[in-house]
Amino acid sequence: MADDSHPHYVPLDVPLPVTPSDQVFSDLQWKTLFSIADTVIPSIRARDHASGSAVSDKLVPVSQLNHAVSTLAKRIADNGSYSTDAAAATELARHYFEENGSSNPAFRALVERTFALYVYQEGKNGLSLILNLLNTRVGSLLLTGSPIPIQDQPFDVRERVFRSWQTASLPPLRTAYRAFSLIFKKTWAATSPTLCPVIGFPRVPISSKPAPGFDFEFLQIPPGSGPEVIETDVVVIGSGCGGGIAAKNLAEAGYRVLVVEKSYHYPSKYFPMGFSEGFTSMFEGGASIVADDGSIAVLAGSAWGGGGTVNWSASLQTQNFVRQEWAESGLPFFTSSAFQESLDRIWELLGVDSDHIQHSTSNRVILEGARKLGFAAKAVPQNTGNAEHDCPLCTMGCVGCQKKGPAASTLVDAAKAGAVFMEGFHADRVLFKKGSNGQVASGVVGTWTSRDAYLGTTGTDAVKRKAIIKASTVIVACGSLQSPLLLLRSRIKNPHIGRNLYLHPVIIAAAVFDEKTHPWQGSALTTVVNSFENLDGHGHGAKIEAPAMVPAMLLPTFPWRDGLDFKLFSSKMDHMSTFITLARDKHPGRVYPDPDDGRVRVNYTPSIFDRRHIVEALVACAQIAYVSGAREFHTTYGDMPPFVRDQDDSGEDGINNAALQAWIAELRGKSPLNVEQSMFASAHQMGTCRMGASARKSVVDPNCRVWGTRGLYVMDASVFPSASGVNPMITNLAIADWASRNLEQSTARL
């Protein structure tokens, strides 16, 4: 079906690296795996012998399927983004319900890529064992109650068995349920040929104004057998918010600066990327990082410009109570005028304001609902160059280059000041030489992979070489997931490295309205409710925000109850307003390297303390949705049914409505929420190389220098002493701005 949202612009295709040819599973294991995938995302057909198979399809009564198809077809016909007649709408609706996962080659390819590249070997081994057991009589009897292999069991039995794994007494089955359901929901939402046409989600935002970005040039290394040696004054490892501002300041001060980034740059003509391409090319771990216990999914940017390339433009300054807390920990800088000057300088540089906001439906719902309920709500300033920017899909890349992330601001300034850039460089470890007062940084060694080598092409341009970068100042700015791992690989001895991980855990909610909302239209995240941010009296609580959500990020986080229920819920996305309840977490976790391949692992469980705060924010979201006229209210807590408004409910009782109050009482009765029934998410990572006044309690000193070293600094959100409580971009930039300016002015810097 043609996409008429922006007829004059089509993003360029993004080539993906070849999936490794190593066999992750045997052919029989893959067969079993895809039978489970088709249980999660089934073909739904009428219960008659002519149209469906009791083994491969979910069979429902003819009247139930016809009602679902006709209801959906009516919504498709007037969805506002796709033009279609009634017959075509009915055909699309029927195809949507009949589509399963494994029949789609793109679905199969992404599942194979996910298991090959993004699932840890430990997890693959555990899932492989389960798949093997399911193909033995004894194992199948133990795991399903029948000696028949699961792929040969009737669909309704297979569905019932899979659902039972969610609360099984055997922990490996509960783990398998969480892994399989999340992977298959996400893969379907990313690859389905029918989902986006059904909900009217455009390939390119209607309001997009494509514009060329800065033409970056990247250092290329010729083929060779030995290591390539490069000399510079300063090497910045990471191109995100902290690295970008450090590179700008030091290059403008006259130093030779080399910025290295493990990911690859894509110009704006590739934006917004499709879901599969964007996850692979712009997010850490293919946007598939999940904490060890499966309780929280972690989204982190891994792109040219880092998290600033994929975030939602929210530009909130560090709040007073957080600054005071950090100052009282021995860091008086945070309550000084110098820190405020850095915050203000960043605002000016990025053109931050709230004067040009075009609120999306979800953000208007928050503002008006909060007004009716007396909650404190305000607009969230945007880093959009003091200009209007109503593109909601910037998390897949800003096509108009209006969002002033590093690739459209600080890195451009760095380039103009003479900085040099290298993409595709994986830093192995920081190099040191002996000094009179401890280790002295002398550079970094790593592996450079040309873009052609990354993509798996052949020829003279496919180069992979070791590179040694000699520099008297090394700035680590790899982000809170990767910076501590680089320090560990560099044999820095400090027990705090990787610990004190804060994630701002989020539970997502969605309100469904009678009218279409098109939640992907308007600016990405423009409002915040602050009434619940200080529930403990010490700055801990939860904020309510409303980011624009792409289907492949929003829908997989919601509970799976059965395949029909999930497809019906997903088909309503064009009628949804979305909410996130973002906690300022008090209790941290840690990151550490995977023992098999060194990839980042996350050990974090949202605490009871933080989960209770999220419940109160969810209650407020439900109240906002209700007074705004929502018909349904869903959360990503699997043990809580959605609130569904009675058809004859006029809303005259407001939030005193008996049915709403009963639902709220049930939700509060489940507080603090069972983590195994929840799907938390995180888009903010902080604290794993935290700053402090003493090496006994921190990784870097008040100037961001790594304790026990000279010439080695960390400048990213990993230095936060605790959770910032707000979107961390501005705080991150301000700290790195101040630290790099201090470095520039210090006579001992180089």
N, C-alpha and C positions, 0 to 999 in steps of 0.2 A: 504494500500500500504506500502511495506517495506521501511524503511529508511536505506539507505546504507552508510550514511555519516560517521558513526563511528560504525562498526559492532561489536566491542569488548566491548563496554561500553553502558550500559543503566542505567540511573539514577533510584534510588529507588523511589517508589511511596510515595507521601507525603499525609498522612491522614489529612482530614479536619474536623473541628468541625461540629457537627450536627447543621443544621439550626433550629433555634427556631421553636417550633410547634405552637406558637401563630399565629392565622389567621390574616395576614396583610390585605388581601382583601377577599371579599366574592367570592364564585365560579363564580357568574355572572361577578363580577369585573375582576377576573382573565381572564375570557373568553374575555372580552372587551380588556383588556390589551394585551393579546397575539394576538388579531386581529390587534392591532396597531403595535406590534412587527413584524408581518408578512407583514405589510405595509412598514416598514423600511427595512426589510430583506425578500423580497418576493420570492416565487417560480416563476420563469420566464419560461413561456411555449409558444408554438406556438399558434396563434389565430385560432384554429380549435376545433370543439366540441369533438374530440376524446381524446385530450391530456390535456385540461385545463378547469378550472372552472372560469367563469367571476366574481364570488364572492371571491374565495380564492386565485386566481393566477393573476399575472401580465401577460397579454396576449400581445404578440408582433407579427408582421408579421413573417410568416415562414422564409422568406428570411433573415430577420434581425437576427433571432435567429440562423439560420444555419451559417450565416457569423460570428457571435460572437463565436459560438462553434468551427468552423473550425480554426479561427484565434488563439483562445486560445489553441486548441489541438496542433497546430504546435509549440507553445511556450513550452507547457508542454513536448512534445516529446524530446526536446533537452535542457531542463532546467538545465542539468548538475548535478543535485542532486538526481533525481529519474530516474531509468531506466524503460522505458515503450515503448510498440509498438504503432503504430498509432491508432489501434482500441481501446486500453486501454486508450490512451490519449483523444480520442474523448468521450469515456464513462465518464471519469473523468470530462471533460469540461462540458458535458451535466448535469451531477449530480451537479456540482458546481452551474450552473444557476438554476437548478430545486429545489435546497435545500432552504428551508425557515427556519425561526428561531424556531418556536414552535414545529416542527416535531422532533427536536433534544432534547433528554432527558437532555443532559448536558447543553444545552442552557436554558431550562426551570428551571433546578435546580439552575444555577447561577443567573438567573433573580430573582428567589425567595429568594436566599441568599442575593442578593444585596438590595432588598427592605426590607428584614427583619432586616438586620444588619447595613446597611450603609446609608440608606436614613433617614434623621431626621424625627421625628414624625410630626413636622409642615409640612414638605413636603409631607409625606404620607397622612396626613389629606387633604391637598389641592388636591393631585392627586386622592384620594378616592372620593372627591366631584365631580371632573370632570368625573370620571368613572361612578358615580351614575347618573349624569345628562345625560350622553350619553345613558343611558338605560331608560330614560323617553321620552315621545313624545315631551313635551315642551322643555326639556333640549337638546334633540338631534336636534330639529329644530333650537334652538338658536346657538348651537355649530357647527352644520354641514349643516344646511339649509334644512334638511329633518327630518321628524318625525320617520323614520326608524332607529333602533339602528345601530350604525356604523359598527358592525361586520356583519350585514346582508346587508349592502349596497354593490353595485358592487365595485370591487377592484379599478377601475380607479377613481370612485367617492371618495372612502376612501383615496386614495393617494392624490388626489387634495385637499381634506379637510385637511388632515394632513399637507401638504405643506403650506396651507394658514395660519395655526396657527403660523408660524414663524414670520409673520408680522401682526398678529391679533391686533385689537384695545384693546382687553381685556388682561391685563398683565398675568392673570393666564394661558391663552392659550399659550402665548409666553413662559412662564416658563415650561409648560408641553411639548411643542415642544422640548425645549433644553434638558430637562431631559430625555424624552423618546428616542430621536434620539441618544444622547450620550450613554446612557445605552445599547440600543439595538445594536448599532454598535460595542461597546466595547465587549459585551457579545458574539456576533457572531464571532468577530475576535479571541476571546479567546477559543471558543469551536467548531468552524466549523470543521467537519471531512474532508473537501475538500480544505480549503484555503491554508494550508501549503503545501500539495502535489502539488497544482496548481502552486504555486510560487517557489516551490523547497526549502522551508525553512526547515532546518534540525532540528530534535529534539535535537541533540547534534552537536556543531560546528565541522566542518571537521578537524580543526586544534587542537582540544582539546587533552590535555595530562592529563588525570585524575591523581590526586595525593591526598593522604590522608592529611587532615589538623591536627591541634593540637587536642589532645583528652581532651577536657575540661570536668571537673567534676563539678556537680552542687549540692548545698546543698538541701537536702530533709527534709521535715517536716513530722513527723508521725501524724496519726490521733489524734484528741483530741478535747475537748470541749472549752477550754479557749484559749487565745492568746499564741502563742509561743514567747518567749523572747530570743533575740540574742544580744550579746554584741560584740562590735568591737571598734576600734579607729576612723576609717573613713568609712562612707557609701557613695558610689557613686551611684547615681540614674540615670541609663542610661549607656549603653555600647557602645555608638557611639564614634566618633572621640575625642570629648572633654573628655568624661568619661574614655575612654581607656588610654589616655596619662596621665591623672591625677592618675588613678589607678596604672599605671606602676611606675610613679615617686615616689609616696608615699609608695608603697609596697617595692620598692628597697631602700627607706630610712629607712625601718625597722618598719613601722607602720602596724598594723592589718587593712587590707582593705577588705571590702565586697562590691562587685559590684552587684547591683540588676537590673534586666531588665524585663519589662512586657511581652516581646515576648519570643520566644523559639529558642533554638539553633538547627540548622540542619547541620550535617557534610557534607563535600563536595560530598559524595556519593549520595546525593539527588540533586546535581546541574548538569546542570541548571534546575531549576524547570519549570514545565509546566506553562502556563499563569495563569490559574485559581488558581493553588496551590501557585504560586509565589505571585500573588496579595494578596491572603488571608494571607499568612504566613510571608511576608517580607515587606509589605507596610502599612503605616498608613491608617486606614479606608478602607482596601481592595483596595487601589489605586482608591478610589471613592470620595475623598474629592473635592468639588467644592465650590468656593466662593458663598456667599449668592445670588448674582445677576446672577450667572451662567456664569460669564465672563471668569473665569480662573480655570483650573483643577490643583490641587496641589499634586505632587508626593513627598512623604516623606518616608524614610526608617523606618521600625519598625521591626527590626530583631536583632539577636545577632551580634553586631558590628554596628548597626544603619545604617545611610546613607552610611557609608564606605563599607558596604556589597553590596549595590545595585547601587553604582555610576559608572561612566564611566572612572575612573582612572585619570582624568585630575588633574594635580598638578601644579597650577599656584600660584606664590608668590604674595602677596599684592603689588599692583602697587604704585609708588611714590606719585601720585597725591591723592590717597585715604589715604595713610599714612599721608600725609601733612594735609589733611582735618581733619582727626581724631586728629592729634596733635594740630591743631589750635582750636579744640573744648575743649581744656583743658587736653589732654591726650598725653603729650610729649613722653611717652614711645614708641609710634608708629614710631617716627623718631629717636629712639635711637639705639645704636649698640646692646643693649640687645635683642630687638625684632628681629633684623636681625640674631643674634646668635640662637634664637629659631627657626626661619625659616630654617636656615641652618642645625640645629640639626635634625629637622623633615625630611628634605630632605635626610640626611645621614641615618637616622633610617629606612626610607621606601624604600631606594634605588631608589630615583627619578632620572631619566635622560631621555633624548630624543635620545639616541644613539642606542636603540634596537627596534625602532618603525617599525611596518609593516603597512603602511598606507592602509586603505580601499579605494575602488574606490571613495567613496564620498569625502574622505579627499584628494585624489590625484586630484580630480576635483577642489576642492577649491584651492589647491596650484598652479596648472597650470593655472586655470582661473584667479586667483589673479595676477599671474606673467604677463599674457597677458594684463591685465588691469592696471597694475601699483599699485595695492593695496598692503598694508603692510600685509603680512601673514607670519606665522611662525609655527613651530612644537610645540605641547603642551607636556611638560614633563609628564611622567607616573610614578605612584608609584608601580613599578613592580619589585623591588628588583634588579635593574641594570641588568635585563634580558629581553629577548624577550617575548612578551605576546600578541599574536594576537587573543585572544578569544574575540569575540564581544558581547557575551551574558552574561557578568558578572552582568548585572542588574538583572538577575535571579539566581545569585550565581556563583562564580568562581570555576569551577570544578577542576582546576589545582592548586588552592591556590596561584597563582602567584601574583595576585593583593594584595598589602599589606594594606588591610583595617585593622581595629582594630582586627578582629578575626584571622588575620594571622600575626599580628605584636605586637601592644601594649598590647593587652589582653593576648597574649602568654607570653610576658615578665612579665606582672603582675602575671600571674599564677606561673611562675618559681620563682618569688620573694615571693610567699606565699599568694597572694590574694585569696579570696574565692568568689564564684559566686553563684548567685541565679537567675534562669529564672522563668517566670510566676508570677513575683511580681508586683502588681499594687500599687504604692505609693498613699496613700490617702492624707496624710498631714505630714508636718514636725512638729516634737515635739519641744517644748521650755521649758526652765526653766527661772525663773526670775533672772536677773543679775543687777548689779549696774548701768550699762550703756546700758540698753535696753534688748531685748530678746536674750537669749543664746540658740542656737540650741542644742538639746540633743538626736536627733535621728529622726526616721521616723516610722509611722505606716501605714500599708497597708494590702492587702489581697494576700496571696500566693495560687496559683492554680496549682496543679500538672498537668503534661502533660496529664495524663489519664483523669483527671477531665475536662480539657480544651476540650479534644476530645469527651467528653460525654460518656466515657466507665464507667463500674461499677467495683466494687471490692475494695480491701483494698488499692490499689494504687491511687484511685480517691479521692484526698484530697483537700479540700478548707478550709483554716484556716486564721484567722487574725494573723498577725505577728507584733511584736514591736521590732524594731532594735534600740538599744541604742548606740549612738556614740557621741563623743564630736565635731566631724567635719562632716558636711553634705554637700556634693557636688551635686548640681542639674545639671544634664547633659542630660535632656530629649529631647532636641531639641527645636527649636523655636516655635513649635506648642504646645508642652506639658509642657515645663518648666514654662511658665507664668501661666498656669492653676494650676499647683501644688502650686505655690506661692499664688495664689488666694485662693485655698482650705486651705492653711496654715494661712490664715487671715493676710497676709502681707499687710499693708496699704501703697500703693504707686500708684498714678494715672497713672503712665507710664507702669505698668505691662500689657502686652498684646498689647500695642500700638507700633508704629514705626515698623510695619511689612513690611519688604522688600522681594520681591519675584523674582526679575530678570524675569519679564514677557517675554514670548517667543511666537513668531508666527513661525510656522513650514512651510517649503516649500519642494517640491519634484520636481526634474527634471527627466523626463522620456527620456531614450535614446533608440536608435535602438538596440544597443547591450546589452547583459545581464550584469548587474552590481553586482548582489548578494551583496547588501549593508550590509549584516550581516557578511561578511568575512573581516578579518583584525582587527586591534586594534580598540577599541571602539570609542575614540574621540581623535584625534591626531593633529589637526590643528586649528588655529584661525586667523581670519582677524580682525585687529585692526584699520583699516582706519576710522571707523565710531564710535569709542568709546568716542570721545570728541566733539560732535556736538555743544554743548552749550558753550564750552570754559571753563567749570568748572567740567569736568570729567564725564559728562552724555552723553550717546549715546548708541550704540548697537554694540555688537560683533557678528561675524558670525562664527558658528562652525558646525561640521558635526558628530553628534553622531550616533553610530550604533543603529538602531531601530528595536525592535521586532514588528511583525504585530499588536499585540493587544495594543501597545502603539502608534504606528504611525497612522494607518489607521483611528481609530475612531475620530481623531482630524480634519479630513478633511470634507468638507461640504457634506451634503446629499441633493441631488437634486431629485433623485428618486432611486428606488432599483436597476434598471439595471445600471444606471450611476455609482452608488457606487460599484457594483460588478465589472464592467469593470475597473474602476480606481484601485480597490484593486488588481485585477489580474495582474497589471503591476508592482507590487512592486519589482519583481526580475530584473526590468529594471530601477529602480529608484536610484538616489542619493538624499540624504536628507540634508537639511540645517535647522539650528535654528538661529533665530535672537534674541539675548539675550540682553535686555536693562538693563543698570544700572539705576534702577528706583529712581527718585527723590522724589516722593510723596508716602508715606507709607499708609498701612491700619492697621488692628488690628485683633487679635484673641480673642475669648471669649468663655465661656462654654455654651453649649446648655442648655436652661432652663429646658428641660424635663429630660435629662439623663446626662448632664455634658460633653458630647463629645465636641471636639474642633469644633468651627465654625470660618469661615474666612470671614471677611468683608473687601473686597479689590476689587477695580476696576482699571485696568490700566489707568493711567491718560492721558489726551490729550497730555501733554508734552512728555510722554514716548512713546505714540503711534505714534507720528510724527517721532521720532527717528527710530522706528521699520520699518516704511514705507521706509525710506531711506536705511536701511539695506536690506529690501526685494528687492528694486530696484537693489542693488548691486548683490544680489543672482541671480536675473533674468539675469543680464548681465554676471555673471560668467557661469551660465548654458548655455546661448546662445553661448558664444564664445567657450564653451566646446563641442558644437554640440548637445545639448539636443533638442528633438522634441517637448516636452511639458514642461510647468512649472506651477505647481499648488501651491496654498497657502491655509492656513486654514482660510482665510477670505472669508466668504460665499457669499458676495456681489460682488466678483471679479471673472469673468470667467477665466479659465486657458489660458495661452498663448500657442497657437498651431502653430508651425512653418509651413509655406507653404512647400509643398513637393518639389518644385523647388527652394527653398531658399538655395543658396550655401554658404551663410555666408560671402561673399566677402566684404559686407559693414560693417561688424563687428556690434558693438552695435549701429551704425547709421541706421541700418535696419529700414525702415519706419514702418513696422508692430510692431516691438518690441518697437519703440519709442511711437507709439500710445497706446500700452498696458501700458507702463510706465506712460504716461500722464494720462491715465484713473485711474491707481492706485493712483497716487499722487493727483488726483482730489477727491479721496475718503478719503484722509488723513483728520483727524487723525484716521480713521477706527471706524465704529459704533460697540460698544462692543457687541450689540445683534446679530451682524452678524459675530462675531469673535469667535474663540476658542483659547484663550491663554492658555499656560501651564507654570508651574513652577516646577523646581526640586531643587531650592535653597530657603531656608527660613532663614531669619536673623532678628535680631534687637528687638525682643519683650521683652527682659530684658536688654535693652541696657546699656552700660557702659558710665559713665560720671564723671565729676569732682564735681558734686553737686547732692544731692537727689532731688532737685527741677526739674532736667531735665533728670534723669536717674534712673535705678533700682539697679545697682551695682556700686561700687566704682572702682577706677583704679586698684585695686587688685582682682576684681571679687567678692568681698564680698557684700552681700545684705545690702543696707543701713538700719541702725537702728537695726542691729543684730550683734551677734558675733557667729562665728563658722558655718555660712551659706554662701555658695558660689554658683555661677552659672558659669559653664565652658562649654559652647557650643556656637554655632553660634548666639544664641539669644542675646549675649552681644555685638554684632557688633554695633558701633555707627550709622552706616548707611549701605547701600548696599556696598558690597565689590567690585562689578564690575567684579570679576573673580569667578570661581568655588570656593566655600568657604572652602573646606576641609583643605587646607594648612594653611590658616589664622586661622581657628578654632583651629587646632592642635597647632599652635605656641602660640596663646593666652593662651590656657589651659596648655601648657608646662610651660610657664613663670609663670602663676598664681600658679600652683601647686608646682613649685620649690620655689617660694616665700613663700608659705604656709609651705612647708617642713622646710625652714630655719628660720621661724618666731618663736620666743619663746612663742608667745601668741596664737599659732595655736590650741593647744589642751588643 
